[in-house]
């Protein structure tokens, strides 16, 4: 049968049987159009096949264009990741040395060593070769790298060895591997800026399978996709099993599609790897920071310079000790003067006033004192003159040292019975929301004592109930029971506070109503009566087990061998004060579990 391959004239586009538009100007129509067998039913099938070929060619052309567009877009996005973040696509230098400031030490780094195959894709090489202009600059206009100089000394030596046959790769070994000042930088800088992509040689000649696929064929096997023209030679089906050239080419098409998807995924991973690199390196470059934040701050320590970016340490807090150490030499002068007065100027045992600093700097100054071992001397401020119980600065110093706290500010008076009344609800109102409460009590002119609760006074949610919880507690005596300020520690299992609601009552272990508040399982009762509670909290009961009393006790003992910090077991306080002791951190008994529950018979008072 003869074949007419010419396309019908006078038509720009025609609809194929699969619904795509076949453009005569861009897609060569199938030569099957016009082929006839002489049988109407056969010719109808042939025409359908022609339309199918038109659609196949159009789909191939569209798919190739779309695929090329995807690759071009990803390549452009990866390029933009370099440019938009201050980098260069090509290395800044390919020879010579880089001069940079690493943590205060100036280094010269060989560019050729950074370009070695095992180094050039690392975070460090990428940063220094492509983004060195994005690094902050020191006062000498050198690129500044926020890193540990000793690690860089070690790394520079390793880079030199990497060029020799003695070292195959740079890896940490003891003792450096056990030192986080080496290992943490190393694990960051030695990461690779590369996605997981499988590379293989791709033919690029015009007759290659890749080029032929764009035209709907298979390269050197182009003839296998041409339809039979009845000659009985080229394009005939090969093999009786039907596994001929057409099926083979479609398998090739499928293989190329899978390969393309793999390459596309690889490029996407490359982009994500680059984004991960930029995120990890952001703290080292000058993006998103003001000029002040990028200031390289330097101190000379034992004739060596230590440098850090201001923005690095202000993350610890604008008034952190490191910021002030770098930023304010006057602070160090104050601390030196304080130490001088402690050891030389003032007589032994006399209270030495801490340096005067601005109110907003007191907390951080306490941290600075602690750094030099001077944190045991807290600021007292006006507390010594305001208390009717803790009368002198030396007594305040003694009591505050008992708390074993890093005191940030002078104590503040929350509640005073003679000022605020001794009504229980008023006391609760005054101390609400505060933690670290120092109770100071006075009985007459002779006995002054108190207790420190390392926590809050927390009433129950229901006013008719009571709330018991474990919290670190100790007692102290200033006069009467002891001649000098003395700390009285109690067993951990007794460090419990129970607070009644405004309409409730705390009961003893015999279920008898007694008071408004019980501290240390009844070692101190506030608002106590039989039955209780009393009309106001000045009616108290206080006792200490004899085994807990330190040496030097001068008070009376009862038949059970228990002592009292007041004149007797039952007392009426002539003054009750509650002070807020504000600490920086840490604590005297931080390991005590708030949820701990220990029951014993020590509530019998």
C-alpha positions as CSV (number, residue, x, y, z in Angstrom):
1,X,0.0,0.0,0.0
2,X,1.2,3.5,-0.7
3,X,1.5,6.2,2.0
4,X,0.7,9.8,1.7
5,X,2.7,11.6,4.4
6,X,1.8,15.2,3.4
7,X,-0.3,17.1,5.9
8,X,-3.6,18.7,4.8
9,X,-3.1,22.3,3.7
10,X,-4.8,25.4,5.0
11,X,-5.0,24.5,8.7
12,X,-2.8,26.1,11.4
13,X,-4.0,23.8,14.2
14,X,-6.0,20.6,14.5
15,X,-7.3,18.7,17.4
16,X,-5.7,15.3,17.9
17,X,-7.6,12.3,19.2
18,X,-6.1,12.8,22.7
19,X,-7.4,16.4,22.9
20,X,-4.1,18.4,22.6
21,X,-3.7,21.0,19.9
22,X,-1.2,20.1,17.3
23,X,0.5,23.3,16.0
24,X,1.6,22.9,12.4
25,X,4.4,25.5,12.9
26,X,6.0,24.0,16.0
27,X,5.2,20.3,15.9
28,X,5.6,18.3,12.6
29,X,2.4,16.4,12.0
30,X,2.5,12.7,11.8
31,X,3.1,11.3,8.3
32,X,0.3,8.8,9.0
33,X,-2.2,11.5,8.1
34,X,-3.5,10.4,4.6
35,X,-2.2,6.9,4.8
36,X,-4.8,4.5,3.4
37,X,-5.2,0.8,3.3
38,X,-8.2,0.8,1.0
39,X,-10.4,-0.4,3.8
40,X,-12.5,2.1,5.6
41,X,-12.4,0.5,9.0
42,X,-8.6,0.2,8.8
43,X,-8.1,3.8,7.6
44,X,-10.1,5.0,10.6
45,X,-7.7,3.3,13.0
46,X,-4.7,4.7,11.1
47,X,-6.1,8.2,11.4
48,X,-6.5,7.7,15.1
49,X,-2.9,6.5,15.3
50,X,-1.8,9.7,13.4
51,X,-3.6,11.8,16.0
52,X,-2.0,9.9,18.8
53,X,1.5,10.6,17.3
54,X,0.6,14.3,17.0
55,X,-0.3,14.3,20.7
56,X,2.8,12.4,21.7
57,X,5.1,14.8,19.9
58,X,3.3,17.8,21.5
59,X,3.5,16.3,25.0
60,X,7.2,15.5,24.5
61,X,7.9,19.1,23.4
62,X,5.9,20.6,26.4
63,X,7.4,18.2,28.9
64,X,11.0,19.0,27.8
65,X,10.3,22.7,28.0
66,X,8.7,22.4,31.4
67,X,11.6,20.2,32.7
68,X,14.2,22.7,31.4
69,X,12.3,25.5,33.1
70,X,12.3,23.6,36.4
71,X,16.1,23.1,36.2
72,X,16.7,26.7,35.2
73,X,14.6,28.0,38.1
74,X,16.4,25.9,40.7
75,X,19.7,26.9,39.3
76,X,18.7,30.6,39.5
77,X,17.4,30.1,43.1
78,X,20.6,28.5,44.2
79,X,22.6,31.3,42.5
80,X,20.4,33.9,44.3
81,X,21.1,32.2,47.7
82,X,24.7,33.2,47.2
83,X,24.1,36.7,45.9
84,X,21.3,37.8,48.2
85,X,23.4,36.8,51.3
86,X,26.5,38.7,50.4
87,X,28.3,35.8,48.7
88,X,29.9,35.1,45.4
89,X,29.2,32.1,43.2
90,X,32.9,31.8,42.3
91,X,35.5,31.7,45.0
92,X,36.7,35.1,46.2
93,X,40.2,33.9,45.6
94,X,41.8,30.8,44.1
95,X,45.3,31.3,45.2
96,X,47.4,33.1,47.9
97,X,46.3,33.5,51.5
98,X,43.3,34.9,53.4
99,X,44.1,37.1,56.4
100,X,41.4,37.1,59.1
101,X,40.8,37.7,62.8
102,X,39.6,34.7,64.6
103,X,38.5,35.5,68.1
104,X,41.2,38.1,68.5
105,X,44.1,36.2,66.8
106,X,45.1,37.1,63.3
107,X,45.6,34.1,61.0
108,X,46.8,33.5,57.4
109,X,45.0,30.7,55.8
110,X,46.1,29.1,52.5
111,X,43.4,29.4,49.8
112,X,44.8,26.3,48.0
113,X,44.3,24.2,51.1
114,X,40.7,25.4,51.5
115,X,40.2,24.3,47.9
116,X,41.4,20.8,48.4
117,X,38.8,18.2,47.3
118,X,38.1,17.1,50.9
119,X,37.8,20.7,52.1
120,X,36.2,22.8,49.4
121,X,32.6,21.7,50.1
122,X,32.8,22.2,53.9
123,X,31.0,24.9,55.7
124,X,34.3,26.6,56.6
125,X,35.7,26.7,53.1
126,X,32.4,27.8,51.6
127,X,32.2,30.6,54.2
128,X,35.8,31.8,53.7
129,X,36.0,31.4,50.0
130,X,32.5,32.6,49.0
131,X,31.2,34.8,51.9
132,X,34.4,36.4,53.4
133,X,33.1,39.8,52.4
134,X,30.0,39.2,54.4
135,X,32.0,38.6,57.6
136,X,32.1,41.5,60.1
137,X,35.2,43.7,60.1
138,X,37.5,44.5,63.1
139,X,39.1,47.9,63.7
140,X,41.9,47.0,61.2
141,X,39.2,46.1,58.6
142,X,40.1,42.4,58.8
143,X,37.3,39.9,58.4
144,X,36.3,38.7,61.8
145,X,35.3,35.0,62.5
146,X,33.6,34.3,65.8
147,X,35.5,31.2,66.8
148,X,38.0,29.8,69.3
149,X,41.6,30.7,68.3
150,X,43.2,27.5,69.6
151,X,40.9,25.4,67.5
152,X,42.0,27.4,64.4
153,X,45.6,26.9,65.3
154,X,45.0,23.2,65.3
155,X,43.0,23.3,62.1
156,X,45.6,25.3,60.3
157,X,48.2,22.6,61.1
158,X,45.8,19.9,59.9
159,X,45.2,21.6,56.6
160,X,48.9,21.6,56.0
161,X,49.1,17.9,56.7
162,X,46.2,17.2,54.4
163,X,48.4,18.1,51.5
164,X,50.9,15.5,52.6
165,X,50.6,11.7,52.2
166,X,50.5,11.5,56.1
167,X,46.9,12.6,56.5
168,X,43.8,11.4,54.6
169,X,41.1,13.4,56.3
170,X,40.8,16.0,59.1
171,X,39.3,14.4,62.2
172,X,39.5,15.0,65.9
173,X,41.2,12.7,68.3
174,X,41.9,13.0,72.0
175,X,42.5,15.3,73.8
176,X,40.9,17.7,71.3
177,X,37.9,15.4,70.7
178,X,37.0,15.6,74.4
179,X,37.2,19.4,74.4
180,X,34.0,21.2,73.3
181,X,36.0,24.2,72.4
182,X,37.4,22.1,69.6
183,X,34.7,19.5,68.9
184,X,31.7,21.8,68.7
185,X,33.3,24.1,66.2
186,X,34.7,21.1,64.3
187,X,31.3,19.4,63.9
188,X,29.9,22.7,62.5
189,X,32.6,23.8,60.2
190,X,33.3,20.4,58.7
191,X,29.8,19.8,57.5
192,X,29.4,19.6,53.8
193,X,27.4,22.0,51.7
194,X,26.1,19.4,49.2
195,X,22.9,17.5,48.8
196,X,22.5,13.8,48.1
197,X,22.7,13.5,44.3
198,X,23.9,10.6,42.2
199,X,26.0,11.8,39.3
200,X,26.7,10.0,36.0
201,X,28.0,10.9,32.6
202,X,25.3,12.3,30.4
203,X,25.7,12.3,26.6
204,X,25.5,15.8,25.2
205,X,26.0,15.3,21.4
206,X,23.1,16.3,19.2
207,X,22.6,12.7,18.3
208,X,22.5,11.5,21.9
209,X,19.6,9.8,23.5
210,X,18.9,12.9,25.6
211,X,18.8,15.2,22.6
212,X,16.7,12.7,20.6
213,X,14.2,12.3,23.4
214,X,13.4,16.0,23.1
215,X,12.3,15.3,19.6
216,X,10.3,12.3,20.6
217,X,12.9,9.7,19.7
218,X,15.8,7.7,21.1
219,X,18.9,9.1,19.5
220,X,20.7,6.6,17.4
221,X,17.6,4.5,17.5
222,X,15.4,7.2,16.0
223,X,14.4,4.9,13.1
224,X,12.8,2.5,15.7
225,X,10.0,5.0,16.4
226,X,9.1,5.6,12.8
227,X,5.9,3.8,11.7
228,X,6.0,1.0,9.1
229,X,5.7,2.3,5.6
230,X,5.0,-1.1,4.0
231,X,8.5,-1.5,2.6
232,X,9.1,-4.5,4.7
233,X,12.5,-3.3,5.7
234,X,13.3,-0.4,8.1
235,X,10.9,0.0,11.1
236,X,9.5,-3.6,10.8
237,X,8.7,-5.3,14.0
238,X,11.6,-7.1,15.4
239,X,11.0,-10.6,16.8
240,X,8.0,-12.7,16.9
241,X,7.3,-11.9,20.5
242,X,6.5,-8.2,19.7
243,X,9.4,-6.8,21.8
244,X,10.4,-4.5,19.0
245,X,12.1,-1.1,18.7
246,X,9.0,1.0,19.8
247,X,8.8,-0.8,23.1
248,X,12.5,-0.5,23.6
249,X,12.4,3.3,23.0
250,X,9.5,3.7,25.4
251,X,11.5,1.9,28.0
252,X,14.3,4.4,27.3
253,X,11.9,7.3,27.7
254,X,10.8,5.9,31.0
255,X,14.4,5.6,32.1
256,X,15.2,9.2,31.1
257,X,12.1,10.3,33.1
258,X,13.2,8.5,36.2
259,X,16.7,9.9,35.7
260,X,15.3,13.4,35.4
261,X,13.2,13.1,38.5
262,X,16.3,11.9,40.4
263,X,18.4,14.8,39.1
264,X,15.6,17.3,40.0
265,X,15.4,15.9,43.5
266,X,19.1,16.1,43.8
267,X,19.1,19.8,42.8
268,X,16.3,20.4,45.4
269,X,18.5,18.8,48.0
270,X,21.4,21.0,46.9
271,X,19.2,24.0,47.5
272,X,18.1,22.8,50.9
273,X,21.7,22.1,51.8
274,X,22.6,25.6,50.8
275,X,19.8,27.0,52.9
276,X,20.9,24.9,55.9
277,X,24.5,26.3,55.4
278,X,23.2,29.9,55.4
279,X,21.1,29.3,58.5
280,X,24.0,27.8,60.4
281,X,26.4,30.6,59.3
282,X,24.0,33.4,60.0
283,X,25.6,34.1,63.4
284,X,29.0,34.5,61.7
285,X,28.1,37.0,59.0
286,X,26.9,40.6,59.1
287,X,23.3,40.0,58.1
288,X,20.3,41.4,60.1
289,X,22.5,43.4,62.4
290,X,23.1,47.1,63.1
291,X,26.6,48.6,63.0
292,X,26.7,48.7,66.8
293,X,25.9,45.0,67.1
294,X,28.7,44.2,64.7
295,X,31.3,46.0,66.8
296,X,34.3,43.7,67.5
297,X,35.0,44.2,71.3
298,X,38.5,43.4,72.5
299,X,40.3,42.9,75.8
300,X,44.0,42.2,76.5
301,X,44.4,39.2,78.7
302,X,48.0,38.2,79.6
303,X,49.3,40.1,76.6
304,X,46.8,38.2,74.3
305,X,43.8,39.8,72.7
306,X,40.4,38.3,73.2
307,X,37.7,39.5,70.8
308,X,34.0,39.0,70.5
309,X,31.2,40.6,68.6
310,X,28.9,42.7,70.7
311,X,25.8,41.0,69.3
312,X,27.2,37.6,70.4
313,X,27.4,38.4,74.1
314,X,24.4,40.7,74.3
315,X,22.3,37.6,73.6
316,X,23.2,36.7,77.2
317,X,21.6,40.0,78.3
318,X,22.6,43.6,77.7
319,X,23.9,43.9,81.3
320,X,25.5,40.4,81.5
321,X,28.9,40.3,83.2
322,X,30.7,39.5,79.9
323,X,29.2,42.6,78.3
324,X,30.2,44.8,81.2
325,X,33.6,43.2,81.4
326,X,34.3,44.1,77.7
327,X,32.4,47.3,77.8
328,X,33.0,48.9,81.1
329,X,36.4,49.0,82.7
330,X,34.9,51.1,85.5
331,X,33.0,48.1,86.8
332,X,36.3,46.2,87.3
333,X,37.6,49.2,89.2
334,X,34.6,49.1,91.6
335,X,35.1,45.4,92.3
336,X,38.9,45.9,93.0
337,X,38.1,48.8,95.3
338,X,35.5,46.6,97.1
339,X,38.0,43.9,97.6
340,X,40.5,46.5,98.9
341,X,38.1,47.8,101.5
342,X,37.2,44.3,102.6
343,X,40.8,43.3,103.2
344,X,42.7,46.5,104.0
345,X,40.7,49.5,104.8
346,X,37.9,48.4,107.1
347,X,38.5,46.8,110.5
348,X,37.9,43.0,110.7
349,X,34.3,42.1,111.3
350,X,32.8,45.5,110.4
351,X,30.2,45.6,107.7
352,X,31.7,46.8,104.4
353,X,29.2,48.5,102.1
354,X,29.1,47.1,98.5
355,X,29.8,49.5,95.7
356,X,27.1,51.9,94.6
357,X,25.6,51.0,91.2
358,X,22.5,52.0,89.4
359,X,19.3,50.2,90.4
360,X,18.9,48.4,87.1
361,X,22.5,47.1,87.3
362,X,22.3,45.6,90.8
363,X,21.3,42.1,89.7
364,X,24.1,41.8,87.1
365,X,26.6,43.4,89.5
366,X,25.8,40.6,92.0
367,X,26.8,38.1,89.2
368,X,30.0,40.0,88.6
369,X,30.8,39.9,92.4
370,X,30.2,36.2,92.3
371,X,32.7,35.7,89.4
372,X,35.4,37.1,91.7
373,X,34.3,35.2,94.8
374,X,32.6,38.2,96.5
375,X,29.0,37.3,96.2
376,X,28.6,36.4,99.9
377,X,28.3,40.1,100.7
378,X,24.8,41.2,99.7
379,X,23.5,44.7,99.4
380,X,21.5,45.8,102.4
381,X,20.5,49.2,101.4
382,X,18.0,50.9,103.8
383,X,16.8,47.6,105.3
384,X,19.0,48.0,108.4
385,X,17.3,51.3,109.3
386,X,13.8,50.2,108.5
387,X,13.5,47.1,110.5
388,X,12.4,46.9,114.2
389,X,13.7,43.4,114.4
390,X,16.9,43.1,112.4
391,X,18.4,46.3,113.6
392,X,22.0,46.6,112.2
393,X,23.7,46.1,108.9
394,X,25.9,43.4,110.5
395,X,22.7,41.5,111.6
396,X,21.3,41.8,108.1
397,X,24.6,40.5,106.7
398,X,24.5,37.5,109.0
399,X,20.9,36.6,108.2
400,X,21.3,37.0,104.5
401,X,24.4,34.9,104.5
402,X,22.4,32.2,106.2
403,X,20.1,32.0,103.1
404,X,23.1,30.9,101.0
405,X,21.7,33.0,98.2
406,X,23.2,35.2,95.5
407,X,21.3,38.3,96.6
408,X,20.5,40.6,93.8
409,X,19.0,43.6,95.5
410,X,18.4,45.0,99.0
411,X,15.6,43.3,101.0
412,X,12.2,44.9,100.5
413,X,9.6,45.1,103.3
414,X,6.3,43.5,102.2
415,X,4.4,43.4,105.5
416,X,4.8,45.0,109.0
417,X,2.2,44.2,111.6
418,X,2.3,47.6,113.4
419,X,1.8,49.3,110.0
420,X,-0.5,46.9,108.1
421,X,-2.5,45.4,111.1
422,X,-2.2,41.8,112.2
423,X,-5.2,40.7,110.3
424,X,-4.5,37.4,108.5
425,X,-6.2,38.5,105.2
426,X,-4.1,41.6,105.1
427,X,-0.9,39.6,105.6
428,X,-1.9,37.4,102.7
429,X,-2.6,40.4,100.5
430,X,0.9,41.9,101.3
431,X,2.9,38.8,100.4
432,X,0.9,37.6,97.4
433,X,3.0,36.6,94.4
434,X,6.3,36.9,96.2
435,X,8.8,34.0,96.8
436,X,11.7,34.1,99.2
437,X,10.1,35.3,102.4
438,X,12.0,36.3,105.6
439,X,9.7,36.4,108.7
440,X,11.2,38.5,111.5
441,X,9.5,38.4,114.9
442,X,10.0,40.3,118.1
443,X,8.8,39.5,121.6
444,X,9.3,42.4,124.0
445,X,12.7,44.0,124.2
446,X,14.8,40.8,124.5
447,X,13.9,38.1,122.0
448,X,14.2,38.6,118.3
449,X,14.0,35.7,115.9
450,X,12.5,34.5,112.6
451,X,12.3,32.0,109.8
452,X,13.1,32.0,106.1
453,X,10.8,30.3,103.6
454,X,12.5,29.7,100.2
455,X,9.2,30.0,98.4
456,X,5.8,31.7,98.7
457,X,2.9,31.8,101.1
458,X,0.2,30.1,99.1
459,X,-3.4,29.9,100.4
460,X,-5.9,27.3,99.1
461,X,-8.2,28.0,96.2
462,X,-11.2,27.6,98.5
463,X,-11.3,30.0,101.4
464,X,-12.6,27.3,103.8
465,X,-9.8,24.9,103.0
466,X,-6.1,24.8,103.7
467,X,-3.0,24.2,101.5
468,X,0.1,22.3,102.7
469,X,3.3,22.1,100.6
470,X,7.0,21.3,101.1
471,X,9.4,24.1,100.8
472,X,13.0,24.8,102.2
473,X,12.8,26.4,105.6
474,X,15.2,27.4,108.4
475,X,15.0,29.4,111.6
476,X,17.3,32.0,113.1
477,X,17.8,33.8,116.4
478,X,19.2,37.3,116.8
479,X,18.9,37.8,120.5
480,X,17.4,36.2,123.6
481,X,17.9,32.5,122.8
482,X,21.4,33.1,121.5
483,X,23.9,35.9,122.1
484,X,24.8,36.2,118.4
485,X,22.9,35.7,115.1
486,X,22.5,31.9,114.8
487,X,21.0,29.7,112.1
488,X,18.8,26.8,113.2
489,X,18.4,24.1,110.6
490,X,15.6,21.6,110.8
491,X,15.2,18.1,109.3
492,X,14.1,18.1,105.6
493,X,11.0,16.1,106.3
494,X,9.7,18.9,108.6
495,X,10.2,21.6,105.9
496,X,6.5,22.0,105.2
497,X,4.2,25.0,105.3
498,X,0.4,24.8,105.7
499,X,-1.7,27.9,105.0
500,X,-5.4,28.2,105.7
501,X,-7.9,30.1,103.6
502,X,-9.4,33.3,105.0
503,X,-12.3,31.3,106.3
504,X,-10.4,28.1,107.1
505,X,-8.0,26.8,109.8
506,X,-4.9,24.7,110.1
507,X,-5.3,21.7,112.3
508,X,-2.8,19.8,114.4
509,X,-2.2,16.1,114.0
510,X,-5.1,15.4,116.4
511,X,-7.4,17.2,113.9
512,X,-7.8,20.1,116.3
513,X,-8.2,23.6,114.8
514,X,-5.3,25.7,115.7
515,X,-4.0,28.6,113.5
516,X,-3.9,30.5,110.3
517,X,-0.4,29.3,109.3
518,X,1.9,26.5,110.4
519,X,5.6,26.7,109.4
520,X,7.9,23.7,109.6
521,X,5.1,21.3,110.6
522,X,4.1,23.5,113.6
523,X,7.5,24.8,114.8
524,X,5.9,28.2,114.3
525,X,2.2,28.8,114.4
526,X,0.8,32.2,113.4
527,X,-2.7,33.2,114.6
528,X,-2.7,30.3,117.1
529,X,-5.4,29.6,119.7
530,X,-7.2,26.6,121.4
531,X,-9.4,26.3,119.5
532,X,-8.1,28.4,116.6
533,X,-7.5,30.5,114.7
534,X,-6.9,33.5,116.9
535,X,-8.2,36.9,116.2
536,X,-4.9,38.0,114.7
537,X,-1.6,36.5,113.7
538,X,0.4,38.0,116.5
539,X,-0.8,35.2,118.7
540,X,1.9,32.6,118.1
541,X,3.4,29.3,119.3
542,X,7.1,28.6,118.6
543,X,9.4,25.7,119.5
544,X,12.4,23.8,118.3
545,X,13.4,20.2,119.0
546,X,16.4,20.1,121.3
547,X,18.4,18.0,118.8
548,X,18.1,20.8,116.2
549,X,19.4,23.6,118.6
550,X,23.0,24.6,117.8
551,X,25.5,25.0,120.6
552,X,25.2,28.2,122.6
553,X,21.4,28.0,123.4
554,X,20.6,30.0,126.5
555,X,16.8,29.7,126.6
556,X,14.5,27.5,128.7
557,X,13.7,23.9,127.8
558,X,10.3,22.1,128.3
559,X,9.8,18.6,129.6
560,X,10.3,17.1,126.1
561,X,13.7,18.8,125.8
562,X,12.4,21.3,123.3
563,X,13.6,25.0,123.3
564,X,12.1,28.3,122.3
565,X,13.3,31.2,120.3
566,X,10.9,33.5,122.2
567,X,10.5,33.8,126.0
568,X,8.2,30.7,126.1
569,X,6.2,28.3,124.0
570,X,3.2,30.6,123.7
571,X,3.9,34.2,122.9
572,X,2.4,37.4,121.6
573,X,4.6,39.0,119.0
574,X,5.1,42.7,119.5
575,X,6.2,43.0,115.9
576,X,6.0,40.8,112.8
577,X,7.8,41.8,109.6
578,X,8.0,39.9,106.3
579,X,10.8,40.8,103.9
580,X,11.3,39.8,100.3
581,X,14.7,38.4,99.7
582,X,15.3,38.5,95.9
583,X,18.0,36.2,94.6
584,X,19.8,35.8,91.3
585,X,19.8,32.0,91.0
586,X,20.7,28.9,92.8
587,X,19.4,28.1,96.3
588,X,20.0,26.7,99.7
589,X,18.0,23.5,99.3
590,X,17.0,23.3,95.7
591,X,16.8,19.6,95.7
592,X,13.8,19.5,98.1
593,X,10.8,18.1,96.2
594,X,7.7,20.2,96.4
595,X,5.6,17.1,95.9
596,X,7.3,15.2,98.8
597,X,4.9,13.8,101.4
598,X,6.2,12.6,104.8
599,X,3.8,12.1,107.7
600,X,5.0,12.2,111.3
601,X,3.6,13.1,114.7
602,X,5.3,16.5,115.1
603,X,2.1,18.6,115.0
604,X,1.1,18.1,118.6
605,X,1.6,21.7,119.9
